[in-house]
Amino acid sequence: MITSALPASRTQRVSADASATAWALAARSGDPDAAERFVRALHSDVLRYVAYLGADPQNIDDLTQDTFVRALDSLHRFEGRASARTWLLSIARCAVIDSFRRAAVRPRTADTHDWQSVVEWAQPHGLPGFDDGIALLDLLEALPDERREAFVLTQVVGLSYEEAARLCGCPLGTVRSRVARARMTLMRLLDEADRPGAETGAGEPARRTTAPAATAA
């Protein structure tokens, strides 16, 4: 089962988004307590999203911090037209893409651990569904980059399809198609894993080396 890794109910998410957006707007007006609440409310979402995008595991915390530094520096431009979470994740996406660009122009000096280990570390250990969350991470690696991102944004982070489409810069129908195809792939992989004699690690997909695609279907 992978449902335990999915977001809370829409009512809970809408309420949480409204609170985070209100704190962002208050922080824009100079309220330091609101700024702290804004960071705390969305820190785990940014951490998970950065990790799922395949950033260098050694830089996950730095990229998360960079995201919030960029956001706090840009709060004067935030008007609440989109939720603070959608706005913040768009900044996180830019931070990850910038990190890929920087990595592409410098020599690699050492191997790093698989990005899954960072996401696993960010998961709430000891809670029901933790093992299911780790299983989901393994399955997500088999998805093409753009389908993984669409699935993570809507089914893990909890954005609406409309919000995910704006964030990815593609039509709403494209996001729906990516999520549907991702679901089909995940269900097929689950079915194959449940078959007798299934071999662990067979057909392991190649790891990501490029930035997330913005428009590919």
C-alpha positions in Angstrom: 0.0 0.0 0.0 1.2 3.5 -0.8 -1.7 5.5 0.5 -0.1 6.3 3.8 2.5 8.4 2.0 -0.2 10.6 0.4 -1.2 14.0 1.8 -3.9 14.8 4.3 -7.4 15.5 3.3 -8.2 18.5 1.0 -9.9 20.3 3.9 -6.8 20.0 6.1 -4.5 21.1 3.2 -6.6 24.1 2.4 -6.6 25.2 6.0 -2.9 24.7 6.3 -2.3 26.6 3.1 -4.5 29.5 4.3 -2.5 29.7 7.5 0.8 29.6 5.8 -0.3 32.2 3.3 -1.5 34.5 6.1 1.8 34.1 7.9 3.7 35.0 4.7 1.6 38.1 4.2 2.1 39.1 7.8 5.9 38.5 7.5 5.9 40.7 4.5 4.7 43.5 6.8 7.6 42.9 9.1 6.2 40.5 11.7 9.2 38.3 12.8 6.9 35.8 14.6 4.9 35.3 11.4 8.1 34.7 9.4 9.1 32.0 11.8 5.7 30.3 11.6 5.8 30.5 7.8 9.2 28.8 7.7 8.2 26.1 10.2 4.9 25.4 8.4 6.5 24.7 5.0 10.0 23.5 5.8 9.2 19.8 5.5 7.4 20.3 2.2 10.4 22.1 0.7 12.8 19.5 2.1 10.8 16.7 0.6 10.3 18.4 -2.7 14.0 19.3 -3.1 14.9 15.7 -2.4 12.4 14.2 -4.7 13.7 16.4 -7.5 16.9 14.6 -7.3 19.2 17.3 -5.9 22.6 16.3 -4.6 21.9 14.7 -1.2 24.9 16.6 0.4 23.2 19.8 -0.6 19.6 19.1 0.5 19.7 21.2 3.7 21.6 24.0 1.9 19.1 24.1 -0.9 16.2 24.2 1.5 17.8 27.0 3.4 18.6 28.8 0.1 14.9 28.5 -0.8 13.8 30.2 2.4 16.4 32.9 2.1 15.2 33.7 -1.5 11.6 33.6 -0.3 12.2 36.0 2.6 14.2 38.3 0.4 11.3 38.3 -2.1 8.3 38.6 0.4 7.8 42.2 -0.6 6.6 40.9 -4.0 4.3 38.2 -2.6 0.7 39.3 -2.9 -1.1 36.1 -2.0 -2.6 35.5 -5.4 -1.3 31.9 -5.2 -0.9 30.0 -1.9 2.4 30.6 -0.1 3.2 26.9 -0.6 2.9 27.0 -4.3 4.9 30.2 -4.4 7.6 28.7 -2.2 7.9 25.5 -4.1 8.4 27.5 -7.3 11.4 29.1 -5.6 12.6 25.7 -4.5 12.4 24.4 -8.0 14.5 27.3 -9.3 17.1 26.7 -6.5 17.4 23.0 -7.5 17.7 23.9 -11.2 20.4 26.5 -10.4 22.3 23.8 -8.4 22.2 21.4 -11.4 23.6 24.2 -13.6 26.4 24.9 -11.1 27.2 21.2 -10.8 27.3 20.8 -14.6 30.2 23.3 -14.9 32.4 22.0 -12.1 34.2 18.6 -11.9 32.7 15.9 -9.7 35.2 15.2 -6.9 33.5 12.3 -5.1 30.5 10.0 -5.3 27.5 10.8 -3.2 24.9 8.7 -1.6 21.7 7.9 -3.4 19.1 10.7 -3.1 16.6 8.3 -1.5 18.6 8.2 1.7 18.0 11.9 2.2 14.3 11.6 1.6 14.1 8.6 4.0 15.9 10.7 6.6 13.3 13.4 6.2 10.4 10.9 6.7 8.9 10.7 10.2 10.5 7.6 11.6 8.5 5.4 14.0 5.1 6.5 12.6 2.5 4.2 10.9 3.2 4.1 7.2 6.9 4.8 7.3 7.8 1.5 5.6 5.2 2.3 3.0 6.8 5.7 2.4 10.2 4.1 1.8 8.6 1.6 -0.7 7.0 4.5 -2.5 10.4 6.2 -2.8 11.9 3.1 -4.4 9.0 2.9 -6.9 9.2 6.6 -7.8 12.7 6.2 -9.1 11.3 4.2 -12.0 9.3 7.1 -13.2 10.5 9.6 -15.9 11.4 12.9 -14.3 8.4 14.9 -15.4 5.9 12.2 -14.3 7.7 11.9 -10.9 7.5 15.6 -10.3 3.8 15.8 -11.2 3.0 12.8 -9.0 5.0 14.2 -6.1 3.5 17.7 -6.3 -0.1 16.4 -6.4 0.0 13.1 -4.5 2.8 13.6 -2.0 3.1 17.4 -1.4 -0.6 17.8 -1.9 -0.9 20.6 -4.5 -4.0 20.8 -6.7 -3.6 19.9 -10.4 -4.0 23.6 -11.2 -1.3 24.6 -8.8 1.0 21.9 -10.1 0.4 23.0 -13.7 1.3 26.6 -12.8 4.5 25.5 -11.0 5.6 23.2 -13.8 4.7 25.6 -16.5 2.6 23.2 -18.5 -1.2 22.8 -19.3 -3.5 21.3 -16.7 -4.3 18.4 -19.0 -0.5 17.6 -19.2 -0.3 17.3 -15.4 -3.3 15.1 -15.3 -1.9 12.9 -18.0 1.5 12.6 -16.2 -0.1 11.7 -12.9 -2.4 9.1 -14.5 0.6 7.5 -16.3 2.6 7.6 -13.1 -0.2 5.8 -11.3 -0.4 3.2 -14.0 3.4 2.6 -13.8 3.4 2.4 -10.0 0.5 0.0 -9.9 2.3 -2.2 -12.5 5.5 -2.2 -10.4 3.5 -3.0 -7.3 1.9 -5.9 -9.1 5.2 -7.2 -10.4 6.8 -6.9 -6.9 4.0 -9.0 -5.5 4.5 -11.9 -8.0 6.2 -15.0 -6.6 9.9 -15.1 -7.4 10.2 -11.4 -8.1 13.8 -10.4 -7.8 14.8 -7.3 -5.8 16.7 -4.7 -7.7 16.1 -6.2 -11.1 15.9 -3.6 -13.8 17.1 -0.8 -11.6 16.6 2.5 -13.5 19.4 4.9 -14.1 19.7 7.7 -11.5 18.8 11.3 -12.4 21.6 13.6 -13.7 19.6 16.5 -15.1 17.3 19.2 -13.9 13.5 18.5 -13.9 11.8 18.9 -17.2 9.2 21.7 -17.4 7.1 20.8 -20.4 7.7 17.3 -21.6 4.5 15.1 -21.4 
